[in-house]
Amino acid sequence: MQDTAIRELLLATRRVAVVGASDKPDRAGYYIPAFLLAHGYEVTLVNPVLAGRQVHGRTVLASLEEAGPLDLVDVFRRSSEAGAVVDAAIRLGARAVWLQLGVTDAAAGQRARAAGLAYVQDRCPAIEWPRLGLPARIA
């Protein structure tokens, strides 16, 4: 995805479901949701192991299906597990899928794009945000 499309995606998105959210402060699945919250996004955390617990003042949900209307699904799962999350995002009507650093799945990307979703892989919004010179918060 080119910079202009990533910029537009980050600025147009409002609701983000973070699949693979963590309660461990040293993990990206913990500090990236905090980053997203600080930048004005409505964040829903998804992790069946943590379901019902509070992380960043939010109750963690067991499944993506519980996350409600979706703009973007941010995936913190192994590459081998990402395709199933992408398929769920397509089925649930998400507008975009973002696979975090180190997470790639070309076939899932083809399915997502064929279904009309924006698809980003092997990138991190906390890196892209300052690199693209985006504002302190979304409007």
PyMOL commands that set and color helices and strands:
alter all, ss='L'
color gray80, all
select helices_A, chain A and resi 3-12+28-38+64-67+79-91+106-114+125-131
alter helices_A, ss='H'
color red, helices_A
select strands_A, chain A and resi 15-19+42-46+54-55+58-59+72-75+96-99+118-120
alter strands_A, ss='S'
color yellow, strands_A
deselect
rebuild
show_as cartoon
